[in-house]
Amino acid sequence: MKEYTIITINPGSSSTKVGVYKGGQVILDKNVDHDTHEFDHCKTFAEQEPYRTQKIMEILGEAGIDLKEVDAVSGRGVGIHACEGGTYEINDIAFEHAVKDVEHIHHPATLGIVIAKKLGDELGVPSYFVNPMSVDELCDEARMTGVKGLYRPSHGHPLNEKQVAIHHSKLLGTRYQDCNYIVLHLGGGASIAAHRKGRIIDSTRSGDGQGVISPNRCGDLCIDDILTLMDQRHIDLKEVNKLAARKGGLVDLLGTDDVRKVKEMIQAGDRWAELCYNAMIYTMIKWTSMMAGALGGKVDGILVTGGLAFDQDLVNKITENTQWIAPVYSYPGSFETEALGAGVERVLTGEEEAKDYSGKAVWEGFDFIH
């Protein structure tokens, strides 16, 4: 069987992660750091593309990657409208939507699609995005709130979550589409999701003020909490949103989002640090149990992934308190480069069909409501 070579592109705020996936393995995974002053003249993220692409080509050249052997390019899917999970060939609509950032993400990750499309065209190979950030597969009940006309969106970490679930299924000799999992993506931000037969039917809302306490996100805030917080700290809703998205959680409670430092504080006898750390884990256990309910108690496995999965104490506590639901498995770290490559490989080998991005959100309301 042919070993396909796939370039992967995952842009961040001050770096771009460049990868090469070949024959089922990541053979290159490197961060290209950027001097952010290089972007001072850029009015949009799309204008950063030439500089970032140049740096990508330099890294590929230094790594000795033969561009003539490249079969496809895969970019992180951000900035496009909500769609089902899967691998999508980048068409003109997806490219235009990423350039315009139609979902108003306001993050350079939207360049994943832009750079992948341009590089693929230059090399004469197809370009794709895989399980984009906007994956929306929620069941109808999970969309509902108790306010008419107000519905829950899907905000999680589908790229890493689905790859871990697919990988775990293959290890067991089964298919992701035949299994039910609860997947905990635990990093600076965190999401916990219910995967039913290959679809994410429910999830916490990462960065939206709903879900678990994490290193830099506050987790659940009810309306009364927000009003109290605004009064106590004399802040507006924009500042509250920062606590939900990037300045809450351990960094607000303890002044650091580095869990290693938090554990050093605990070892030094800091009882407040110990309470904050245990409270974070408590919310992870609680939301895992809630997702078991979303799956009707039919759970084949609980999969823990992300940077915090390297913390064995944390994983042990989650395991001790959730193994009554299903066996717990740990996959520490991020598998985004592998996910970007493997998703395209499944298409190139014929294991999956590439999906077509229509340009319309996969869900735009219930058609039986007038």
NUMAR-883900 format. One record per residue (C-alpha): residue number from 0; residue in three letters; x negated, y negated, z negated. Coordinates in steps of 0.02 Angstrom, whole numbers, plus 50000, padded with zeros to 5 digits. Example, Ala and Ser with C-alpha at 12.3 -4.5 7.8 and 13.67 -1.06 7.14 Angstrom:
REM residues 2
+-----+-----+-------+-------+-------+
!   k !   r !     u !     v !     w !
+-----+-----+-------+-------+-------+
!   0 ! ALA ! 49385 ! 50225 ! 49610 !
!   1 ! SER ! 49316 ! 50053 ! 49643 !
+-----+-----+-------+-------+-------+
REM end
This chain:
REM residues 370
+-----+-----+-------+-------+-------+
!   k !   r !     u !     v !     w !
+-----+-----+-------+-------+-------+
!   0 ! MET ! 50000 ! 50000 ! 50000 !
!   1 ! LYS ! 49938 ! 49826 ! 50045 !
!   2 ! GLU ! 49873 ! 49720 ! 49901 !
!   3 ! TYR ! 49951 ! 49549 ! 49924 !
!   4 ! THR ! 49855 ! 49392 ! 49875 !
!   5 ! ILE ! 49963 ! 49254 ! 49802 !
!   6 ! ILE ! 49908 ! 49081 ! 49744 !
!   7 ! THR ! 50007 ! 49016 ! 49595 !
!   8 ! ILE ! 50027 ! 48833 ! 49546 !
!   9 ! ASN ! 50092 ! 48772 ! 49378 !
!  10 ! PRO ! 50070 ! 48583 ! 49352 !
!  11 ! GLY ! 50065 ! 48504 ! 49178 !
!  12 ! SER ! 50053 ! 48326 ! 49114 !
!  13 ! SER ! 49862 ! 48315 ! 49114 !
!  14 ! SER ! 49813 ! 48476 ! 49203 !
!  15 ! THR ! 49866 ! 48597 ! 49337 !
!  16 ! LYS ! 49855 ! 48784 ! 49306 !
!  17 ! VAL ! 49794 ! 48874 ! 49461 !
!  18 ! GLY ! 49805 ! 49062 ! 49477 !
!  19 ! VAL ! 49775 ! 49201 ! 49600 !
!  20 ! TYR ! 49877 ! 49360 ! 49586 !
!  21 ! LYS ! 49819 ! 49512 ! 49685 !
!  22 ! GLY ! 49865 ! 49695 ! 49679 !
!  23 ! GLY ! 49971 ! 49679 ! 49523 !
!  24 ! GLN ! 49839 ! 49583 ! 49425 !
!  25 ! VAL ! 49793 ! 49403 ! 49388 !
!  26 ! ILE ! 49616 ! 49383 ! 49455 !
!  27 ! LEU ! 49605 ! 49195 ! 49427 !
!  28 ! ASP ! 49692 ! 49091 ! 49294 !
!  29 ! LYS ! 49616 ! 48920 ! 49267 !
!  30 ! ASN ! 49670 ! 48749 ! 49206 !
!  31 ! VAL ! 49613 ! 48603 ! 49312 !
!  32 ! ASP ! 49601 ! 48452 ! 49196 !
!  33 ! HIS ! 49645 ! 48282 ! 49267 !
!  34 ! ASP ! 49591 ! 48107 ! 49220 !
!  35 ! THR ! 49764 ! 48032 ! 49196 !
!  36 ! HIS ! 49698 ! 47861 ! 49249 !
!  37 ! GLU ! 49688 ! 47936 ! 49424 !
!  38 ! PHE ! 49878 ! 47926 ! 49423 !
!  39 ! ASP ! 49893 ! 47745 ! 49368 !
!  40 ! HIS ! 49937 ! 47691 ! 49544 !
!  41 ! CYS ! 50069 ! 47827 ! 49566 !
!  42 ! LYS ! 50248 ! 47769 ! 49550 !
!  43 ! THR ! 50317 ! 47946 ! 49562 !
!  44 ! PHE ! 50249 ! 48118 ! 49520 !
!  45 ! ALA ! 50260 ! 48163 ! 49705 !
!  46 ! GLU ! 50124 ! 48033 ! 49738 !
!  47 ! GLN ! 50005 ! 48134 ! 49628 !
!  48 ! GLU ! 50013 ! 48281 ! 49749 !
!  49 ! PRO ! 49859 ! 48241 ! 49859 !
!  50 ! TYR ! 49744 ! 48221 ! 49708 !
!  51 ! ARG ! 49807 ! 48378 ! 49622 !
!  52 ! THR ! 49799 ! 48479 ! 49783 !
!  53 ! GLN ! 49619 ! 48424 ! 49812 !
!  54 ! LYS ! 49571 ! 48485 ! 49638 !
!  55 ! ILE ! 49662 ! 48650 ! 49668 !
!  56 ! MET ! 49565 ! 48678 ! 49829 !
!  57 ! GLU ! 49401 ! 48641 ! 49740 !
!  58 ! ILE ! 49439 ! 48772 ! 49607 !
!  59 ! LEU ! 49489 ! 48902 ! 49736 !
!  60 ! GLY ! 49328 ! 48867 ! 49831 !
!  61 ! GLU ! 49220 ! 48881 ! 49675 !
!  62 ! ALA ! 49305 ! 49047 ! 49634 !
!  63 ! GLY ! 49263 ! 49114 ! 49807 !
!  64 ! ILE ! 49445 ! 49141 ! 49858 !
!  65 ! ASP ! 49456 ! 49176 ! 50045 !
!  66 ! LEU ! 49605 ! 49072 ! 50100 !
!  67 ! LYS ! 49623 ! 49179 ! 50257 !
!  68 ! GLU ! 49674 ! 49324 ! 50145 !
!  69 ! VAL ! 49812 ! 49227 ! 50056 !
!  70 ! ASP ! 49985 ! 49299 ! 50091 !
!  71 ! ALA ! 50093 ! 49173 ! 49998 !
!  72 ! VAL ! 50095 ! 49026 ! 49878 !
!  73 ! SER ! 50204 ! 49020 ! 49722 !
!  74 ! GLY ! 50245 ! 48861 ! 49626 !
!  75 ! ARG ! 50335 ! 48831 ! 49463 !
!  76 ! GLY ! 50516 ! 48787 ! 49496 !
!  77 ! VAL ! 50564 ! 48625 ! 49410 !
!  78 ! GLY ! 50673 ! 48477 ! 49460 !
!  79 ! ILE ! 50799 ! 48575 ! 49563 !
!  80 ! HIS ! 50982 ! 48609 ! 49525 !
!  81 ! ALA ! 51034 ! 48758 ! 49418 !
!  82 ! CYS ! 51027 ! 48926 ! 49506 !
!  83 ! GLU ! 51025 ! 49111 ! 49467 !
!  84 ! GLY ! 50864 ! 49198 ! 49419 !
!  85 ! GLY ! 50756 ! 49275 ! 49553 !
!  86 ! THR ! 50625 ! 49229 ! 49684 !
!  87 ! TYR ! 50669 ! 49093 ! 49809 !
!  88 ! GLU ! 50579 ! 49045 ! 49969 !
!  89 ! ILE ! 50551 ! 48858 ! 49966 !
!  90 ! ASN ! 50664 ! 48783 ! 50098 !
!  91 ! ASP ! 50680 ! 48601 ! 50149 !
!  92 ! ILE ! 50820 ! 48570 ! 50024 !
!  93 ! ALA ! 50720 ! 48638 ! 49877 !
!  94 ! PHE ! 50569 ! 48535 ! 49930 !
!  95 ! GLU ! 50673 ! 48376 ! 49944 !
!  96 ! HIS ! 50757 ! 48406 ! 49777 !
!  97 ! ALA ! 50591 ! 48434 ! 49690 !
!  98 ! VAL ! 50519 ! 48275 ! 49767 !
!  99 ! LYS ! 50671 ! 48176 ! 49709 !
! 100 ! ASP ! 50682 ! 48268 ! 49542 !
! 101 ! VAL ! 50870 ! 48285 ! 49559 !
! 102 ! GLU ! 50885 ! 48356 ! 49383 !
! 103 ! HIS ! 50793 ! 48205 ! 49309 !
! 104 ! ILE ! 50665 ! 48312 ! 49218 !
! 105 ! HIS ! 50535 ! 48172 ! 49226 !
! 106 ! HIS ! 50389 ! 48293 ! 49217 !
! 107 ! PRO ! 50246 ! 48331 ! 49338 !
! 108 ! ALA ! 50299 ! 48514 ! 49338 !
! 109 ! THR ! 50415 ! 48461 ! 49481 !
! 110 ! LEU ! 50256 ! 48462 ! 49586 !
! 111 ! GLY ! 50251 ! 48652 ! 49577 !
! 112 ! ILE ! 50371 ! 48667 ! 49722 !
! 113 ! VAL ! 50299 ! 48516 ! 49814 !
! 114 ! ILE ! 50118 ! 48575 ! 49810 !
! 115 ! ALA ! 50164 ! 48757 ! 49846 !
! 116 ! LYS ! 50264 ! 48709 ! 50000 !
! 117 ! LYS ! 50131 ! 48594 ! 50071 !
! 118 ! LEU ! 49990 ! 48716 ! 50037 !
! 119 ! GLY ! 50088 ! 48862 ! 50108 !
! 120 ! ASP ! 50125 ! 48765 ! 50267 !
! 121 ! GLU ! 49942 ! 48718 ! 50283 !
! 122 ! LEU ! 49888 ! 48900 ! 50265 !
! 123 ! GLY ! 50027 ! 48963 ! 50377 !
! 124 ! VAL ! 50104 ! 49073 ! 50241 !
! 125 ! PRO ! 50273 ! 49069 ! 50152 !
! 126 ! SER ! 50296 ! 48978 ! 49987 !
! 127 ! TYR ! 50410 ! 49023 ! 49842 !
! 128 ! PHE ! 50469 ! 48979 ! 49668 !
! 129 ! VAL ! 50514 ! 49109 ! 49537 !
! 130 ! ASN ! 50643 ! 49104 ! 49397 !
! 131 ! PRO ! 50645 ! 48914 ! 49388 !
! 132 ! MET ! 50669 ! 48815 ! 49229 !
! 133 ! SER ! 50848 ! 48780 ! 49286 !
! 134 ! VAL ! 50902 ! 48964 ! 49287 !
! 135 ! ASP ! 51084 ! 48969 ! 49234 !
! 136 ! GLU ! 51166 ! 49139 ! 49209 !
! 137 ! LEU ! 51271 ! 49099 ! 49056 !
! 138 ! CYS ! 51430 ! 49197 ! 49028 !
! 139 ! ASP ! 51588 ! 49091 ! 49027 !
! 140 ! GLU ! 51608 ! 49101 ! 48838 !
! 141 ! ALA ! 51431 ! 49039 ! 48809 !
! 142 ! ARG ! 51465 ! 48883 ! 48912 !
! 143 ! MET ! 51608 ! 48826 ! 48803 !
! 144 ! THR ! 51609 ! 48697 ! 48666 !
! 145 ! GLY ! 51759 ! 48646 ! 48562 !
! 146 ! VAL ! 51777 ! 48485 ! 48660 !
! 147 ! LYS ! 51875 ! 48487 ! 48823 !
! 148 ! GLY ! 51766 ! 48449 ! 48973 !
! 149 ! LEU ! 51602 ! 48468 ! 48877 !
! 150 ! TYR ! 51500 ! 48623 ! 48922 !
! 151 ! ARG ! 51334 ! 48695 ! 48866 !
! 152 ! PRO ! 51193 ! 48697 ! 48994 !
! 153 ! SER ! 51058 ! 48830 ! 49000 !
! 154 ! HIS ! 50891 ! 48765 ! 48933 !
! 155 ! GLY ! 50761 ! 48898 ! 48894 !
! 156 ! HIS ! 50603 ! 48981 ! 48959 !
! 157 ! PRO ! 50665 ! 49099 ! 49095 !
! 158 ! LEU ! 50499 ! 49117 ! 49190 !
! 159 ! ASN ! 50405 ! 49193 ! 49043 !
! 160 ! GLU ! 50555 ! 49280 ! 48965 !
! 161 ! LYS ! 50607 ! 49373 ! 49121 !
! 162 ! GLN ! 50429 ! 49426 ! 49164 !
! 163 ! VAL ! 50405 ! 49500 ! 48990 !
! 164 ! ALA ! 50572 ! 49591 ! 49003 !
! 165 ! ILE ! 50530 ! 49658 ! 49177 !
! 166 ! HIS ! 50356 ! 49713 ! 49120 !
! 167 ! HIS ! 50426 ! 49798 ! 48964 !
! 168 ! SER ! 50558 ! 49889 ! 49066 !
! 169 ! LYS ! 50427 ! 49958 ! 49184 !
! 170 ! LEU ! 50325 ! 50021 ! 49037 !
! 171 ! LEU ! 50478 ! 50117 ! 48980 !
! 172 ! GLY ! 50510 ! 50184 ! 49155 !
! 173 ! THR ! 50673 ! 50091 ! 49175 !
! 174 ! ARG ! 50736 ! 49931 ! 49259 !
! 175 ! TYR ! 50767 ! 49759 ! 49185 !
! 176 ! GLN ! 50938 ! 49761 ! 49269 !
! 177 ! ASP ! 50987 ! 49916 ! 49168 !
! 178 ! CYS ! 50937 ! 49851 ! 48996 !
! 179 ! ASN ! 50994 ! 49731 ! 48860 !
! 180 ! TYR ! 50859 ! 49630 ! 48772 !
! 181 ! ILE ! 50841 ! 49488 ! 48650 !
! 182 ! VAL ! 50688 ! 49390 ! 48703 !
! 183 ! LEU ! 50602 ! 49267 ! 48585 !
! 184 ! HIS ! 50491 ! 49142 ! 48675 !
! 185 ! LEU ! 50396 ! 49064 ! 48530 !
! 186 ! GLY ! 50276 ! 48922 ! 48568 !
! 187 ! GLY ! 50267 ! 48737 ! 48527 !
! 188 ! GLY ! 50448 ! 48743 ! 48580 !
! 189 ! ALA ! 50550 ! 48901 ! 48566 !
! 190 ! SER ! 50701 ! 48984 ! 48641 !
! 191 ! ILE ! 50791 ! 49145 ! 48597 !
! 192 ! ALA ! 50900 ! 49223 ! 48730 !
! 193 ! ALA ! 51017 ! 49368 ! 48760 !
! 194 ! HIS ! 50974 ! 49462 ! 48921 !
! 195 ! ARG ! 51114 ! 49576 ! 48979 !
! 196 ! LYS ! 51080 ! 49688 ! 49129 !
! 197 ! GLY ! 50955 ! 49567 ! 49206 !
! 198 ! ARG ! 51048 ! 49405 ! 49167 !
! 199 ! ILE ! 51021 ! 49277 ! 49029 !
! 200 ! ILE ! 51200 ! 49266 ! 48967 !
! 201 ! ASP ! 51164 ! 49156 ! 48815 !
! 202 ! SER ! 51018 ! 49059 ! 48741 !
! 203 ! THR ! 50968 ! 48929 ! 48616 !
! 204 ! ARG ! 50941 ! 48759 ! 48696 !
! 205 ! SER ! 50757 ! 48721 ! 48687 !
! 206 ! GLY ! 50724 ! 48537 ! 48653 !
! 207 ! ASP ! 50908 ! 48492 ! 48641 !
! 208 ! GLY ! 50929 ! 48497 ! 48453 !
! 209 ! GLN ! 51002 ! 48672 ! 48451 !
! 210 ! GLY ! 50907 ! 48827 ! 48403 !
! 211 ! VAL ! 50758 ! 48870 ! 48294 !
! 212 ! ILE ! 50635 ! 48762 ! 48201 !
! 213 ! SER ! 50471 ! 48770 ! 48297 !
! 214 ! PRO ! 50300 ! 48685 ! 48288 !
! 215 ! ASN ! 50359 ! 48527 ! 48376 !
! 216 ! ARG ! 50549 ! 48539 ! 48390 !
! 217 ! CYS ! 50672 ! 48515 ! 48250 !
! 218 ! GLY ! 50799 ! 48651 ! 48293 !
! 219 ! ASP ! 50981 ! 48636 ! 48241 !
! 220 ! LEU ! 51049 ! 48463 ! 48206 !
! 221 ! CYS ! 51235 ! 48439 ! 48178 !
! 222 ! ILE ! 51321 ! 48272 ! 48207 !
! 223 ! ASP ! 51321 ! 48229 ! 48022 !
! 224 ! ASP ! 51133 ! 48266 ! 48013 !
! 225 ! ILE ! 51102 ! 48145 ! 48156 !
! 226 ! LEU ! 51205 ! 48005 ! 48076 !
! 227 ! THR ! 51116 ! 48031 ! 47910 !
! 228 ! LEU ! 50946 ! 48032 ! 47996 !
! 229 ! MET ! 50981 ! 47871 ! 48090 !
! 230 ! ASP ! 51032 ! 47787 ! 47927 !
! 231 ! GLN ! 50887 ! 47853 ! 47823 !
! 232 ! ARG ! 50748 ! 47817 ! 47947 !
! 233 ! HIS ! 50829 ! 47668 ! 48033 !
! 234 ! ILE ! 50806 ! 47746 ! 48205 !
! 235 ! ASP ! 50913 ! 47756 ! 48362 !
! 236 ! LEU ! 50968 ! 47906 ! 48465 !
! 237 ! LYS ! 50812 ! 47898 ! 48574 !
! 238 ! GLU ! 50704 ! 47928 ! 48421 !
! 239 ! VAL ! 50818 ! 48069 ! 48364 !
! 240 ! ASN ! 50798 ! 48148 ! 48535 !
! 241 ! LYS ! 50609 ! 48143 ! 48515 !
! 242 ! LEU ! 50627 ! 48245 ! 48355 !
! 243 ! ALA ! 50729 ! 48371 ! 48453 !
! 244 ! ALA ! 50613 ! 48378 ! 48603 !
! 245 ! ARG ! 50433 ! 48355 ! 48544 !
! 246 ! LYS ! 50408 ! 48268 ! 48377 !
! 247 ! GLY ! 50511 ! 48374 ! 48258 !
! 248 ! GLY ! 50483 ! 48541 ! 48173 !
! 249 ! LEU ! 50318 ! 48574 ! 48086 !
! 250 ! VAL ! 50238 ! 48417 ! 48156 !
! 251 ! ASP ! 50369 ! 48310 ! 48068 !
! 252 ! LEU ! 50376 ! 48417 ! 47911 !
! 253 ! LEU ! 50189 ! 48444 ! 47888 !
! 254 ! GLY ! 50100 ! 48326 ! 48007 !
! 255 ! THR ! 50034 ! 48464 ! 48120 !
! 256 ! ASP ! 50104 ! 48583 ! 48251 !
! 257 ! ASP ! 49955 ! 48699 ! 48233 !
! 258 ! VAL ! 50019 ! 48851 ! 48140 !
! 259 ! ARG ! 49841 ! 48903 ! 48098 !
! 260 ! LYS ! 49820 ! 48743 ! 47998 !
! 261 ! VAL ! 49988 ! 48771 ! 47915 !
! 262 ! LYS ! 49931 ! 48943 ! 47857 !
! 263 ! GLU ! 49771 ! 48867 ! 47789 !
! 264 ! MET ! 49879 ! 48748 ! 47689 !
! 265 ! ILE ! 49978 ! 48895 ! 47623 !
! 266 ! GLN ! 49821 ! 48989 ! 47574 !
! 267 ! ALA ! 49765 ! 48834 ! 47478 !
! 268 ! GLY ! 49923 ! 48846 ! 47374 !
! 269 ! ASP ! 50034 ! 48719 ! 47464 !
! 270 ! ARG ! 50210 ! 48778 ! 47420 !
! 271 ! TRP ! 50294 ! 48650 ! 47534 !
! 272 ! ALA ! 50196 ! 48715 ! 47683 !
! 273 ! GLU ! 50245 ! 48892 ! 47635 !
! 274 ! LEU ! 50429 ! 48845 ! 47629 !
! 275 ! CYS ! 50422 ! 48757 ! 47798 !
! 276 ! TYR ! 50333 ! 48905 ! 47879 !
! 277 ! ASN ! 50456 ! 49031 ! 47806 !
! 278 ! ALA ! 50605 ! 48922 ! 47853 !
! 279 ! MET ! 50544 ! 48919 ! 48033 !
! 280 ! ILE ! 50536 ! 49109 ! 48036 !
! 281 ! TYR ! 50705 ! 49119 ! 47949 !
! 282 ! THR ! 50787 ! 49022 ! 48091 !
! 283 ! MET ! 50706 ! 49140 ! 48217 !
! 284 ! ILE ! 50778 ! 49291 ! 48125 !
! 285 ! LYS ! 50949 ! 49208 ! 48113 !
! 286 ! TRP ! 50961 ! 49165 ! 48297 !
! 287 ! THR ! 50899 ! 49338 ! 48347 !
! 288 ! SER ! 51042 ! 49412 ! 48248 !
! 289 ! MET ! 51164 ! 49293 ! 48332 !
! 290 ! MET ! 51104 ! 49348 ! 48504 !
! 291 ! ALA ! 51133 ! 49528 ! 48451 !
! 292 ! GLY ! 51314 ! 49477 ! 48425 !
! 293 ! ALA ! 51318 ! 49400 ! 48599 !
! 294 ! LEU ! 51266 ! 49571 ! 48667 !
! 295 ! GLY ! 51398 ! 49661 ! 48565 !
! 296 ! GLY ! 51264 ! 49748 ! 48463 !
! 297 ! LYS ! 51205 ! 49845 ! 48615 !
! 298 ! VAL ! 51021 ! 49798 ! 48615 !
! 299 ! ASP ! 50881 ! 49904 ! 48690 !
! 300 ! GLY ! 50739 ! 49801 ! 48622 !
! 301 ! ILE ! 50685 ! 49637 ! 48543 !
! 302 ! LEU ! 50537 ! 49561 ! 48637 !
! 303 ! VAL ! 50430 ! 49429 ! 48551 !
! 304 ! THR ! 50318 ! 49324 ! 48664 !
! 305 ! GLY ! 50232 ! 49154 ! 48672 !
! 306 ! GLY ! 50085 ! 49083 ! 48576 !
! 307 ! LEU ! 50161 ! 49112 ! 48404 !
! 308 ! ALA ! 50167 ! 49299 ! 48440 !
! 309 ! PHE ! 49979 ! 49299 ! 48404 !
! 310 ! ASP ! 50027 ! 49265 ! 48222 !
! 311 ! GLN ! 50044 ! 49442 ! 48155 !
! 312 ! ASP ! 50120 ! 49384 ! 47991 !
! 313 ! LEU ! 50258 ! 49296 ! 48087 !
! 314 ! VAL ! 50290 ! 49447 ! 48199 !
! 315 ! ASN ! 50292 ! 49563 ! 48048 !
! 316 ! LYS ! 50423 ! 49458 ! 47959 !
! 317 ! ILE ! 50532 ! 49451 ! 48115 !
! 318 ! THR ! 50512 ! 49640 ! 48137 !
! 319 ! GLU ! 50555 ! 49679 ! 47955 !
! 320 ! ASN ! 50715 ! 49577 ! 47965 !
! 321 ! THR ! 50778 ! 49621 ! 48140 !
! 322 ! GLN ! 50726 ! 49802 ! 48173 !
! 323 ! TRP ! 50898 ! 49853 ! 48109 !
! 324 ! ILE ! 50960 ! 49784 ! 48275 !
! 325 ! ALA ! 50835 ! 49868 ! 48392 !
! 326 ! PRO ! 50649 ! 49909 ! 48406 !
! 327 ! VAL ! 50538 ! 49754 ! 48408 !
! 328 ! TYR ! 50394 ! 49735 ! 48532 !
! 329 ! SER ! 50263 ! 49598 ! 48537 !
! 330 ! TYR ! 50189 ! 49523 ! 48696 !
! 331 ! PRO ! 50080 ! 49378 ! 48636 !
! 332 ! GLY ! 50040 ! 49232 ! 48748 !
! 333 ! SER ! 50112 ! 49161 ! 48908 !
! 334 ! PHE ! 50138 ! 49265 ! 49065 !
! 335 ! GLU ! 50187 ! 49123 ! 49181 !
! 336 ! THR ! 50045 ! 49151 ! 49304 !
! 337 ! GLU ! 50085 ! 49336 ! 49311 !
! 338 ! ALA ! 50270 ! 49294 ! 49330 !
! 339 ! LEU ! 50239 ! 49175 ! 49476 !
! 340 ! GLY ! 50135 ! 49307 ! 49565 !
! 341 ! ALA ! 50236 ! 49462 ! 49523 !
! 342 ! GLY ! 50400 ! 49383 ! 49576 !
! 343 ! VAL ! 50331 ! 49347 ! 49749 !
! 344 ! GLU ! 50247 ! 49518 ! 49758 !
! 345 ! ARG ! 50416 ! 49601 ! 49728 !
! 346 ! VAL ! 50483 ! 49509 ! 49880 !
! 347 ! LEU ! 50334 ! 49545 ! 49992 !
! 348 ! THR ! 50340 ! 49732 ! 49949 !
! 349 ! GLY ! 50527 ! 49741 ! 49980 !
! 350 ! GLU ! 50570 ! 49779 ! 49798 !
! 351 ! GLU ! 50678 ! 49622 ! 49794 !
! 352 ! GLU ! 50756 ! 49507 ! 49922 !
! 353 ! ALA ! 50710 ! 49323 ! 49921 !
! 354 ! LYS ! 50857 ! 49214 ! 49873 !
! 355 ! ASP ! 50911 ! 49058 ! 49965 !
! 356 ! TYR ! 50920 ! 48894 ! 49871 !
! 357 ! SER ! 51084 ! 48814 ! 49925 !
! 358 ! GLY ! 51056 ! 48644 ! 49848 !
! 359 ! LYS ! 51214 ! 48658 ! 49743 !
! 360 ! ALA ! 51219 ! 48698 ! 49558 !
! 361 ! VAL ! 51265 ! 48880 ! 49529 !
! 362 ! TRP ! 51402 ! 48825 ! 49410 !
! 363 ! GLU ! 51504 ! 48666 ! 49431 !
! 364 ! GLY ! 51653 ! 48702 ! 49321 !
! 365 ! PHE ! 51795 ! 48824 ! 49302 !
! 366 ! ASP ! 51900 ! 48830 ! 49460 !
! 367 ! PHE ! 52059 ! 48872 ! 49361 !
! 368 ! ILE ! 52053 ! 48709 ! 49262 !
! 369 ! HIS ! 52138 ! 48557 ! 49337 !
+-----+-----+-------+-------+-------+
REM end
